[in-house]
């Protein structure tokens, strides 16, 4: 009996170890519209053993593991590969980390082949690695450790991961390169996904730079291959589904205003900055539709004996709404999630702006990644889309 129990326990432990997930790193990459500036990567979250951690601080020794030199991220647009970002230079500004590196389009050539890891990792054959696209060849693996290092070190290189820690997990690595000395903290540009310029510095809301396209990126050694999540709706479906999700959003804003009696303004009947995107995240042909908009505010109507004139718009005060809906078997739109806030409550309820759909969990199904904009800060929220609601997987604000 004891022998049987021991065998079962060993088998269960082996099965448990086999089911461990990760590391799978999620980041966002800003691609400048001018094509001249360097793309910039910001770590978001990292999945380890089924739990998401803040990638900007996870195993930071000194830089976070997600930004180790040579890590390769596959940049995607709605699940479709766009290119590859290889981490090179890393910087820190206040509490944020960013990375610059080599950018390679998917259409140009195959992803860069993995090169030997630094010699201090050679003894740890069981270390987790990210990004599996190509592994090193036997000839590469037998190269001496000295060939993986530059001939002459650069003056004052940035601190590298400690060499006496063979158990430190790594993502997919390229050939490590020495880094120039990091400039003082005050000279670095912020790593926030939204950088206000002089025209918007006084605005009450941080908005993303209009010149850059922000896309999600994944680095994983064992996850599934990417798959597109864009829903190709027909010419008849698009106006029908757009109106259905818009009606839900209008009702959500009205309900929010009604349940917030301290507001000095009321929502207008029109909205602007409207964005509608449709996905098929579960490949079930029941699209998930994401609607975001800004609703101008007007003075609340006063009780008068005579017909009142149209209420004037309230300057610098807006309502912000984000709604996620899904069609049922009969093609009717139903609400899965809504988030409404206003200019006076951004510190409590951030404005959500969709970045894209991405498989952050490594299941082959899509998740929804949002920018979360407060009054003067910006972060990220990641959601799992269930059959009846959205479940928050990660919030960079720590909630």
C-alpha positions as CSV (number, residue, x, y, z in Angstrom):
1,X,0.0,0.0,0.0
2,X,2.8,2.4,0.9
3,X,4.5,1.7,-2.4
4,X,1.3,2.3,-4.3
5,X,0.8,5.6,-2.5
6,X,4.4,6.6,-3.3
7,X,4.0,5.8,-7.0
8,X,0.7,7.8,-7.2
9,X,2.3,10.8,-5.5
10,X,5.3,10.7,-7.8
11,X,3.0,10.5,-10.9
12,X,0.8,13.4,-9.5
13,X,3.9,15.5,-9.0
14,X,5.1,14.8,-12.5
15,X,1.7,15.7,-13.9
16,X,1.6,18.9,-11.9
17,X,5.0,20.0,-13.1
18,X,4.0,19.2,-16.7
19,X,1.0,21.5,-16.5
20,X,2.9,24.5,-15.3
21,X,2.5,27.4,-17.7
22,X,4.9,30.1,-18.7
23,X,6.8,32.1,-18.6
24,X,4.8,34.0,-21.2
25,X,5.5,37.7,-21.4
26,X,3.0,40.3,-22.7
27,X,4.3,43.8,-23.8
28,X,3.2,46.6,-26.0
29,X,5.3,48.1,-28.8
30,X,5.0,51.6,-30.2
31,X,5.7,51.8,-33.9
32,X,6.3,55.4,-34.9
33,X,4.4,56.6,-37.9
34,X,7.4,58.3,-39.4
35,X,9.3,55.1,-39.7
36,X,12.5,56.8,-38.6
37,X,12.2,56.8,-34.8
38,X,13.1,53.6,-32.9
39,X,10.2,51.3,-31.9
40,X,9.8,51.2,-28.1
41,X,8.7,48.3,-26.0
42,X,7.0,48.5,-22.6
43,X,6.6,45.3,-20.5
44,X,3.0,44.8,-19.3
45,X,2.5,41.4,-17.6
46,X,4.1,38.0,-17.4
47,X,2.3,34.7,-16.9
48,X,4.1,32.2,-14.6
49,X,2.4,29.0,-13.4
50,X,-1.1,30.3,-14.3
51,X,-0.7,33.7,-12.6
52,X,0.0,37.1,-14.1
53,X,2.6,39.3,-12.6
54,X,3.7,42.8,-13.3
55,X,6.4,42.4,-15.9
56,X,8.0,45.8,-15.1
57,X,9.1,44.5,-11.7
58,X,9.1,40.7,-12.0
59,X,12.6,39.3,-11.2
60,X,14.1,42.8,-11.6
61,X,17.8,42.2,-10.9
62,X,18.5,44.9,-11.9
63,X,16.3,45.1,-15.0
64,X,13.1,43.0,-15.1
65,X,13.3,39.5,-16.7
66,X,11.0,40.6,-19.5
67,X,13.7,43.1,-20.7
68,X,16.8,40.8,-20.5
69,X,19.0,41.5,-23.5
70,X,18.2,39.4,-26.5
71,X,14.6,38.6,-25.6
72,X,12.5,38.3,-28.8
73,X,8.9,39.5,-28.9
74,X,6.5,38.7,-31.7
75,X,4.4,41.8,-32.4
76,X,0.8,41.1,-33.5
77,X,-2.1,43.0,-34.9
78,X,-5.3,41.3,-33.8
79,X,-3.5,38.0,-33.5
80,X,-1.8,38.3,-36.9
81,X,2.1,38.5,-36.7
82,X,3.5,41.8,-37.8
83,X,7.2,41.6,-36.9
84,X,9.8,40.8,-34.3
85,X,11.3,43.0,-31.6
86,X,14.6,42.0,-30.1
87,X,15.4,43.7,-26.8
88,X,18.7,45.7,-26.9
89,X,18.9,48.9,-24.9
90,X,16.9,49.2,-21.7
91,X,16.1,52.4,-19.7
92,X,14.3,53.3,-16.6
93,X,12.5,56.5,-15.8
94,X,10.9,56.8,-12.4
95,X,8.9,53.6,-11.9
96,X,8.8,52.6,-15.6
97,X,11.0,50.4,-17.7
98,X,11.2,50.6,-21.5
99,X,13.4,49.0,-24.1
100,X,14.7,49.8,-27.6
101,X,16.1,47.3,-29.9
102,X,16.1,45.6,-33.3
103,X,12.8,45.7,-35.3
104,X,12.2,43.2,-38.0
105,X,9.1,43.0,-40.2
106,X,7.4,39.6,-40.6
107,X,7.4,40.1,-44.4
108,X,11.1,40.8,-44.6
109,X,12.6,37.6,-43.3
110,X,12.3,34.8,-40.8
111,X,12.5,35.6,-37.1
112,X,16.1,35.9,-35.9
113,X,17.6,32.6,-34.8
114,X,18.2,32.1,-31.1
115,X,21.8,32.4,-30.2
116,X,23.7,30.9,-27.3
117,X,22.6,32.1,-23.9
118,X,25.3,33.7,-21.6
119,X,27.7,31.2,-20.1
120,X,26.3,31.6,-16.6
121,X,23.0,29.9,-17.8
122,X,24.7,27.0,-19.5
123,X,24.5,24.7,-16.5
124,X,20.8,25.1,-16.1
125,X,19.1,22.9,-18.7
126,X,15.7,23.1,-17.1
127,X,15.4,26.9,-17.1
128,X,12.2,28.2,-18.7
129,X,12.7,30.1,-21.9
130,X,10.4,32.3,-24.0
131,X,9.8,32.5,-27.7
132,X,10.3,29.2,-29.5
133,X,10.3,30.2,-33.2
134,X,13.8,28.9,-33.9
135,X,16.2,27.1,-31.6
136,X,20.0,27.2,-31.9
137,X,21.7,24.6,-34.1
138,X,24.1,22.0,-32.6
139,X,27.0,23.9,-34.1
140,X,25.9,27.0,-32.3
141,X,25.4,25.3,-29.1
142,X,29.0,24.0,-29.1
143,X,30.6,27.4,-29.6
144,X,32.9,28.5,-26.8
145,X,31.4,30.9,-24.3
146,X,34.0,33.4,-25.3
147,X,32.5,33.8,-28.7
148,X,29.2,34.9,-27.2
149,X,30.9,37.9,-25.7
150,X,32.2,41.0,-27.4
151,X,35.9,41.4,-27.9
152,X,36.2,44.5,-25.8
153,X,33.7,45.6,-23.2
154,X,32.2,49.0,-23.6
155,X,33.0,51.6,-20.9
156,X,30.7,51.6,-17.9
157,X,28.3,48.9,-19.1
158,X,24.8,48.6,-17.6
159,X,24.6,45.9,-14.9
160,X,23.9,42.5,-16.3
161,X,21.9,39.7,-14.6
162,X,23.9,38.2,-11.7
163,X,26.1,35.3,-13.0
164,X,25.7,33.3,-9.8
165,X,22.0,32.8,-10.3
166,X,21.6,29.8,-12.8
167,X,17.9,29.5,-11.9
168,X,16.9,32.9,-13.2
169,X,14.2,32.3,-15.9
170,X,15.0,33.8,-19.3
171,X,13.0,34.6,-22.4
172,X,14.4,33.8,-25.9
173,X,17.8,35.3,-26.0
174,X,20.0,36.7,-28.7
175,X,23.7,37.4,-28.4
176,X,24.2,39.6,-25.3
177,X,25.6,43.0,-26.1
178,X,27.2,45.5,-23.7
179,X,25.0,48.5,-23.1
180,X,26.1,52.1,-22.8
181,X,25.9,53.7,-19.4
182,X,22.3,54.7,-18.6
183,X,21.8,58.5,-18.4
184,X,20.5,60.0,-15.2
185,X,16.9,59.4,-14.5
186,X,15.8,62.9,-15.2
187,X,17.2,62.7,-18.7
188,X,15.2,59.7,-19.7
189,X,11.9,60.0,-21.5
190,X,9.0,58.5,-19.5
191,X,8.1,54.9,-20.3
192,X,4.4,55.6,-19.8
193,X,2.4,54.5,-22.9
194,X,1.0,58.0,-23.1
195,X,3.4,60.9,-23.4
196,X,1.7,64.3,-23.3
197,X,3.2,67.1,-25.4
198,X,3.1,70.8,-24.9
199,X,-0.3,71.1,-26.4
200,X,-1.9,68.5,-24.1
201,X,0.2,68.9,-20.9
202,X,-2.6,70.9,-19.3
203,X,-5.3,68.6,-20.3
204,X,-7.1,66.7,-17.6
205,X,-6.7,63.3,-19.4
206,X,-3.5,61.6,-20.5
207,X,-4.0,60.4,-24.1
208,X,-1.7,58.2,-26.2
209,X,0.5,59.7,-28.8
210,X,-1.4,60.0,-32.1
211,X,1.7,59.4,-34.2
212,X,2.5,55.9,-32.9
213,X,0.6,52.7,-33.4
214,X,0.5,50.6,-30.2
215,X,0.4,46.8,-30.7
216,X,0.6,43.9,-28.3
217,X,3.7,41.6,-28.3
218,X,4.2,38.1,-27.0
219,X,7.3,36.2,-26.0
220,X,6.9,32.5,-25.2
221,X,8.8,29.3,-25.7
222,X,5.9,26.9,-25.5
223,X,2.7,28.7,-26.4
224,X,0.5,28.1,-29.4
225,X,1.1,29.8,-32.7
226,X,-0.7,33.1,-33.2
227,X,-4.0,33.1,-35.0
228,X,-6.1,36.1,-36.3
229,X,-9.0,37.3,-34.2
230,X,-10.6,39.9,-36.5
231,X,-14.2,39.2,-37.3
232,X,-15.0,39.7,-41.0
233,X,-18.6,41.1,-40.7
234,X,-20.7,41.5,-43.7
235,X,-22.1,44.7,-45.1
236,X,-25.4,44.0,-43.5
237,X,-24.0,43.0,-40.1
238,X,-21.8,46.0,-39.5
239,X,-24.4,48.8,-39.3
240,X,-26.8,46.5,-37.4
241,X,-24.2,45.4,-34.7
242,X,-22.8,49.0,-34.5
243,X,-26.2,50.4,-33.7
244,X,-27.0,47.7,-31.2
245,X,-23.7,48.2,-29.2
246,X,-24.2,52.0,-29.5
247,X,-27.6,51.8,-28.0
248,X,-26.2,49.8,-25.1
249,X,-23.5,52.4,-24.5
250,X,-26.0,55.2,-24.5
251,X,-28.1,53.5,-21.9
252,X,-25.0,52.8,-19.8
253,X,-24.0,56.5,-19.8
254,X,-27.6,57.6,-18.9
255,X,-27.7,55.1,-16.0
256,X,-24.3,56.3,-14.8
257,X,-25.4,59.9,-14.8
258,X,-28.6,59.0,-13.0
259,X,-26.8,57.1,-10.3
260,X,-24.2,59.9,-9.7
261,X,-26.4,62.7,-8.4
262,X,-23.4,65.0,-7.5
263,X,-22.6,65.6,-11.1
264,X,-23.0,69.2,-12.3
265,X,-23.5,68.1,-15.9
266,X,-25.5,65.7,-17.9
267,X,-24.5,63.7,-21.0
268,X,-25.3,65.0,-24.4
269,X,-27.3,63.1,-26.9
270,X,-24.4,62.7,-29.3
271,X,-20.9,61.3,-28.9
272,X,-17.5,61.6,-30.6
273,X,-14.2,59.8,-30.8
274,X,-16.2,56.6,-31.6
275,X,-14.3,53.4,-32.2
276,X,-16.0,50.1,-32.9
277,X,-14.0,46.8,-33.4
278,X,-15.3,43.3,-33.9
279,X,-13.4,40.1,-32.9
280,X,-14.1,36.4,-33.0
281,X,-12.0,35.5,-29.9
282,X,-13.3,32.0,-29.4
283,X,-13.7,31.0,-33.1
284,X,-17.4,30.3,-32.5
285,X,-18.7,32.8,-35.1
286,X,-20.4,34.9,-32.4
287,X,-18.5,38.2,-32.6
288,X,-17.4,40.2,-29.6
289,X,-17.9,43.9,-30.4
290,X,-15.9,46.6,-28.5
291,X,-17.3,50.1,-28.4
292,X,-15.5,53.2,-27.0
293,X,-16.6,56.8,-27.2
294,X,-16.5,60.2,-25.6
295,X,-19.7,61.9,-24.7
296,X,-19.8,65.7,-24.3
297,X,-21.5,67.1,-21.2
298,X,-24.2,69.8,-21.1
299,X,-25.8,71.7,-18.3
300,X,-28.6,69.7,-16.7
301,X,-32.1,70.8,-17.8
302,X,-33.8,73.2,-15.5
303,X,-37.5,73.2,-14.7
304,X,-39.1,76.1,-16.5
305,X,-42.6,77.0,-17.6
306,X,-41.4,78.0,-21.0
307,X,-39.6,75.7,-23.4
308,X,-35.9,75.8,-22.6
309,X,-33.2,76.5,-25.2
310,X,-30.8,73.7,-26.0
311,X,-28.4,73.3,-23.2
312,X,-24.9,74.7,-23.9
313,X,-22.0,72.3,-23.8
314,X,-19.9,72.1,-20.7
315,X,-16.3,73.1,-21.4
316,X,-13.6,70.5,-20.6
317,X,-16.0,68.0,-19.1
318,X,-16.8,64.7,-20.8
319,X,-18.2,61.2,-20.1
320,X,-16.2,58.2,-21.3
321,X,-17.8,54.9,-22.1
322,X,-16.4,51.4,-23.1
323,X,-18.8,48.5,-23.8
324,X,-18.1,45.0,-24.8
325,X,-21.0,43.0,-26.3
326,X,-21.5,39.7,-27.9
327,X,-24.1,38.3,-30.3
328,X,-26.1,35.3,-29.2
329,X,-27.4,32.4,-31.4
330,X,-30.2,34.6,-32.7
331,X,-27.8,37.5,-33.7
332,X,-29.0,39.7,-30.8
333,X,-26.4,41.9,-29.0
334,X,-26.0,41.4,-25.3
335,X,-23.8,43.3,-22.9
336,X,-20.8,41.5,-21.4
337,X,-19.0,44.4,-19.9
338,X,-19.3,48.2,-19.5
339,X,-17.1,50.9,-18.0
340,X,-18.3,54.5,-17.7
341,X,-16.5,57.4,-16.1
342,X,-16.3,61.2,-16.3
343,X,-13.8,64.0,-16.1
344,X,-14.4,64.4,-12.4
345,X,-13.9,60.8,-11.5
346,X,-10.9,59.7,-13.5
347,X,-8.8,59.1,-10.4
348,X,-11.4,56.5,-9.2
349,X,-12.7,55.1,-12.5
350,X,-10.1,55.2,-15.3
351,X,-11.0,55.6,-19.0
352,X,-10.5,52.3,-20.9
353,X,-9.3,52.5,-24.5
354,X,-8.9,49.2,-26.4
355,X,-5.4,48.3,-27.5
356,X,-6.1,45.0,-29.3
357,X,-7.0,41.4,-28.9
358,X,-4.1,39.1,-28.0
359,X,-3.7,35.6,-26.7
360,X,-2.0,36.5,-23.3
361,X,-3.0,33.2,-21.6
362,X,-1.5,30.9,-24.3
363,X,-4.7,29.0,-24.8
364,X,-5.3,29.9,-28.5
365,X,-8.2,32.1,-27.5
366,X,-8.1,35.9,-27.5
367,X,-8.0,38.3,-24.5
368,X,-8.8,42.0,-24.6
369,X,-6.0,44.4,-23.6
370,X,-6.9,48.0,-22.7
371,X,-5.1,51.2,-21.9
372,X,-6.4,52.6,-18.6
373,X,-6.1,56.4,-18.4
374,X,-6.4,58.2,-15.2
375,X,-6.1,62.0,-14.8
376,X,-2.3,62.1,-15.0
377,X,-1.2,58.5,-15.3
378,X,-1.7,55.5,-17.6
379,X,-1.7,51.8,-17.2
380,X,-3.0,48.5,-18.6
381,X,-5.9,46.1,-17.9
382,X,-6.2,42.6,-19.3
383,X,-9.5,40.7,-19.5
384,X,-10.6,37.1,-20.2
385,X,-13.8,37.0,-22.3
386,X,-16.2,34.5,-20.9
387,X,-19.6,33.4,-22.1
388,X,-21.5,35.9,-20.0
389,X,-19.0,38.5,-18.7
390,X,-15.4,39.7,-18.7
391,X,-13.0,38.6,-16.0
392,X,-10.0,40.8,-15.1
393,X,-6.8,38.9,-15.4
394,X,-4.3,41.8,-14.7
395,X,-4.3,45.4,-13.7
396,X,-1.1,47.4,-13.6
397,X,-2.6,49.6,-11.0
398,X,-2.3,46.7,-8.6
399,X,-6.0,46.0,-8.2
